[in-house]
Amino acid sequence: MKVFFTCFLLCLTAASATATATDSRPTLAYIHIDENGDTLPHVRLKPVYCFAKPKFKNARQERRYYKEYARMVYNMKKVYPYAQLAKQKLAEMDAEFLLLKNDSKAKKAYIKRMEKELFREFEQPLRKLTISQGRMLIKLVDRETGRTGYQIVKELKGGFSAFFWQSVAALFDSSLKTQFDAEGQDKLLEQLIILYENDLL
């Protein structure tokens, strides 16, 4: 949808949306020599993640849960790379702004140039996101950057633009002020991301 597409573009610079999977293989850390002079290999193993299995009242509830689970996995894999890209590119923009210091004219020109490049590169894939995927992307951008979509738009485009796009988001029953709640309603999504980042999903 246009609202998610536009707001996402405001917090990125041009780049390819690719995610690098974490290598889950054990790695040899170093060789230790004990007091007897023997060498012992030390292997650094990947952490093991254990999550509580949900309890269901009946088979119908279980089927519904796993159907929603599968949908969440699909959506997460689709939008998480964009959230990672947002983190990377927003950091680059912050660094560029430090160089530009108080030159507001140069900052505006920089943002405008980046927007044009982004529209050219990401318009088609981001316009294909569903409303559910757009909502998830807003949450994941907050998770990755520590800033809500509203804060990002306000910083880059000003309060009026932030208010405008927040109003547009409301028409889709969404909010750019949505935060990622890893210990609450987004607990399952957080678990899926952990598994995905460790190449376990």
Secondary structure, DSSP 8 states (H G I E B T S, - for coil): -HHHHHHHHTT--S----------S-EEEEEEE-TTS-EEEEEE------------SSHHHHHHHHHHHHHHHHHHHHHHHHHHHHHHHHHHHHHHHHHHTT-HHHHHHHHHHHHHHHHHHHHHHHHT--HHHHHHHHHHHHHHHSS-HHHHHHHHH-HHHHHHHHHHHHHTT--TT----TTTTTHHHHHHHHHHHTT--
